[in-house]
Amino acid sequence: MKQVELVGISKSYDKQKNVLNEINLSIEKGEFFVLVGPSGCGKSTLLRMVAGLEEISGGTLLLNGQEANMLAPKDRNLSMVFQNYALYPHLTVEQNILFGLHAKKVSKTEQKRRMEEAAKMMGLTDLLTRKPKELSGGQRQRVALARAVVSEAPLCLMDEPLSNLDAKLRAHMRIEIRRLQRKLGLTMVYVTHDQVEAMTMGDRIMVLNDGVIQQIGSPIDLYNKPANQFVATFIGSPKMNTAQVFIDHNAKEIEIKDSLVFPLPENWTELVDQAVVGIRSEHIQYEQGNTTHYLEVASVEQLGNETLIAFIVGDEFWTAKWPGQWAIKTGERVPVRLDLGHFHFFDSKTGGLLQSARAQSMQEVVL
């Protein structure tokens, strides 16, 4: 069942230029749906339009099959968690959690039941008498989540709720929010600019840029089969390595940045002569036995469990991600294996995908 549907949604503040252009998407009941994109792309505006906090300039918003364009926020049966938590500083944790239920005139007995359940679920039972200023960032975030939980609204909207937390706490809260969503069966619409959050939390992801949908799909589909160069470089960490390529069909060669040359396979799909290629960091493999190229090391980052090596490719830096610890020094020329089956090809003018990688992992490459 479709819980949220956006049909041709657009948003303009000056009636001249749209902040959002013809947004069409459906979100299923119980789905964790992530809106991701760079700052200023329109994702928070889109979320606020669903919440009723922003006016819809064009198109139709449907909630459970009913048009909701003019429906007041309080009548949309949803909860929202904001980036700045939006807690009342003069109220205790308990009062903050129950604030929405007071406004809805829920009975005292029911309020107590919901509050105790939410506080236990969020680990806030011992903090109910404290004020927000006495809490850490993670504790404030849990109060905001508890306030959303007690509403028992089937649709929960989250606008970059973890952006103010440190990296360790963000990782913990990602797990907590995902666990909470599954336990309660909520439909979650989650806005973030962090592609790691999007990849690790979402059932489906919508990538937005300049108010236009770039691609919608599962995290692994967006990673393996990006629709264009923007999605390819936005999704994945480190980002996909890209470079200009020249395809010489007469010489039957593919040349990348005047430094990498490959023979053009006989069965290779005909492509335009000028294109951009992309390859993931894990597909640049150290190889002494079946070496295809030697690359010069520009820098080495030891992360303990893995090593990131930046190689010089023409005037670009390509990053390889190798498991474990590698005793490699800057300036060395390292033997690697690059397989054309791991390369994506994009139109150099439009950025659109011309040909996707034929193999998504080293195990899938047929040598």
N, C-alpha and C positions, 0 to 999 in steps of 0.2 A: 504493500500500500504506500502510495506517495504521500508523505506528510507535508513536504514543502515543494512547491512548484513555482518557478519563475519563468514567465513567458514574455519574451521581448522586453525585459526590464531595462530601462535607461535612466540616467540621472544627470541633470544639468542644473547648475546654479545661476547661470546667466542667460539661459535659453539660446545659447550660441554654440558652445562646445560641451559635449557630453563627457562627464567623468566616468560613466559606465555606458557601454554600448551594446544593446541587443543581447542581454544576458538570458540564456535559455538553459535551465537545468532542473533536474528533479532529484529530491533527496528522499530515500526510502525510510520508513518507520524503523527505528532501532539502529540506524546507520551512524557511524562516526565519519562525518564529512568535513574535510579540511579545505579552507580557502587559503592559498599561499601565493605570495608574490612580493616584489620589492616595495619599499615604503612609497606611498603615494599612488599605488596602482588602483585603488578603489575598493579594496577588500573590506575594510572597516565600514565604509559607507554602505556597501551592500548588506552587511550584517545589520546595521542600524535601520536599514529600510525594512528588513524582515521583522525587526523588533517593533517597528512603528515609530522610531525616533527620528527618522528622516522621511520626507515626503517623496513619493515615487513620481518621477517626471513622465514616464511612459511605460507601457506594458502592464502586465497583470501578475499579482502575487496571489497564490492559492495556498491556503493552509487547510489540510485535510479535505481538499477538493472544493473549499468555499473561498470565494474572492475576499481578500482581506486588505485591499488597497486603502480603504478609508476606516478600517477597524482601529479602535483605540488600543494602545499598547496593553492596557490592563485586561482587555477582552481577547487577547490572542493566545492565552493559556500557554505562556512560555516564561522561562527565567533567563537571566542574563548575568554573566560574570565579566566585569570590566577590567581593563588593564591596570587601573589604579585602585582596584578593590572596592572603592566607593563605600567605605565603612563610616558610620557616624562616630566621630571621636568622643562625644560626650556620653555615648551609650556603652554598656558592657557587651561582652561577647554574646551572652544570651539574648540581650535586647536587640542586638544587630541581627542575629539569626532569625528572631521572631518578628522583625519589623514588618515584613510583607504580610504575614498572617494577621497581624493586628489590623492592617488596612482592609483585609478581606473579611474581617469580622469572623474568623474561625474561632470555635469555642475554646475556652481555656484548657479543658481536658485534652482536646485534640492537639492544641499547640504544644502542650507539655510532652505528649507522646512523640510527636514529630521531632521536637527539639532534642529530646534525649537520644532518639535513634540516630539523628544526624550528628550530634556531638560525639557519640560513641564511634560512629563510622569514621569520623574525621580526626579522632584522637584529641578532642577539645574538652572532654568532661571535666578536667581539672583546671580549665582556664575560663570557665563561664563567667566568673565575676570580674575578670580583668577588662581594662579599657584597651582599645587598639594600640595606643602608644606604648603599652607594656608588652607588646607581642613582637616577635620576629617577622620577617617578610613571609616566610613559609607558613607561619601560624595565621597571619592575616589572610593569606591566600586560602587557607583551609576554612576560615570563617566565611569568606565570600562563597566558597563552594557549598558549605553547610546551608547558607541562606538560600542558595539555589535548590538544594536537595529538599528542604522542608516545604517548598512550594508545591512539590510533587507534580510539577508541570512536565508533560511528556516531551517537550522540546526545550533544549538548553542551548543558548548561544554564548560563546566565549570569545572575547576580543583580546588576543595576545595576553592571556592571564599570567604567563610565566616570564614575561620579558624583564621584570624588575628583580628576578631572583638570580643567585649565582649559579654557575654551571652544574655543580653537584646537586643542588636542591632542585634545579630544573629537571634533571634526569630522574630524580625520585618522584617529583610531582607528575611527570609524564605517565609514570606507571600508575600512580594513585588515581589520576583522572580517568585513564583508560579502564582501570579495574572498576571504578565507580560507575562509569557509563554502562559497562556490561552487566554489572550486578543489578542496576535499576532499570535496565532496558531502555535508556533514554535515547532519543534522537539528538545527536550532538552536532552542532555546526561551529567549527573551531577556526578562528582566524589567526594566522601567524605569518611572519616573514622568515622564520627559521625553517629551512627545508629539512633539517634533521628531525624537528618536531613533526613536520608533515609526514615524513617517511615512516617514522616509528609509531605514529598514533592513528593515522587515517585508514579507514576501509577504502575510501576513495579520496582523491585529491583533485581540486580544480586549480590550475595554475593561471593566474591573472597577471596581465601586464598592460599598462596604459588603458585600463578600463575594458580590455578585450580578453575573452577567454582564449587561452593558448592551447589547453588540452585538459581533458577530464579522464581519469582512469585510476586503476589501482596503483599503489606506490611502485610495485615491481614493473608494471607496464610502462609507467612514465620513465623509469630508470633505463629499461631495456629498449623501449621503442618510443623515444621522444618524437613529437610531431614536428618540431622545428629546432633550430639552433638555440633559441632562448631557453626552451624547456631543457634541452640537453645540458646546457651549462649551468642552469639554475638548480636542477635536481641532481644530487650526488655530492659527496664530500670525500676527497678534493673534487673540484669541478672537472668536467670533461675537458681533456686536452684538445685544442683545435688549432688548425693552421690552414692557410691557403694551399691548394693543390692544383697542379697542372696535369691534365690527362692527355697524353700524346698517343692517339690511336694509330698513327702511322708507325711510330717506333715501338708501339705496344708497351709503353711504360707509364707509370704513375710517379710523379715527382712532387715531393712535399718540401716546400721552403728551400729549394736548391740543395738540400742536404740528405734527404731520404728518397731512394729510388726503389720502386717495386716493378717486377714484370707484370704486365696487364694480362690476366687470365683470358683464355680464348672464349670462355662462356660468360665473361663479365658483361653486365648490363651496360648498354650504351649510355654515357653520361655527357653532360655539357663539358666543354674543355676547361672551364674555370669553375671550381667548386671549393667548398670548405670541408675538410675532413675532421672527424672527432673520434677519439679513442679514450676509454676509461683508464684510470691510473692502474688498476689491477691487471690490465691486459698488456702492460709493458713488462715483460718477464725477463729476468736474468736467465741467460742460456749460453752455456759454453759448447754444448754438443751440436746444436742446430742454430747457431748464431746467424741472424739475418743482417744485423747492423751493429755498429759501435757508436755509443753516445757519450758525450763529454758531460761530466757531473758538474753542476753549478752550485748545488748546496745539498746538505744532508741533514735531516731532522730525525733524531732518535727519540721515539716515543715509548720505548720499552717493549711493548708487545708487537710493534711494527715500526718500520722505517719508511720515511718519505724522502725520495730522492728526486731533485729537480735536475732535469737534463736540458742541454742547449740544443734546440732544433731550429736552425736558421736564426731568426731574431726573436724566437719564442722560447718560453720555458715550459717543458712538459714534466708533469709530476707522475712518478711511479710510486705505488704503494706495495711494499713487500712485507710479508709477515716475518716477525722475529727481529733480530738485531744484526746489522750488516756493517762490517768494518770497511767502509768505502770513504775515500777522501775526495774533497773538491779538486777538480782538474783531471781526475782519472778518466780514461776512456773504458767504458764498461760494455761487455758483450750482451746484447739483448736479442730477443725474438719478437718481431712484430708481424702479426698475421693479418692479412687484408680482411679476413672474415670478421675481425673485431672493429673494423672502421665503419662509422656512419658517414654518409655523404650528404651535404647540405648545399642548397643553392646560395651562391655567394652574394646575390643581390637581395633575394627575399628572405633568406634564412630557412625556407621550407625544406623538408626532408626529401632528398632525391632517392636515396637508397639506405635502408637500415642495415646494421651489422647482421651478418648471417649467423654468427655464433655469439652467444652471450656469456660464455664462460670458457676457460681454457679446456675443460673436459669435453666441450662440444666441438672444438676445432678438429677437423679431419685433416691430418698432415699428409 
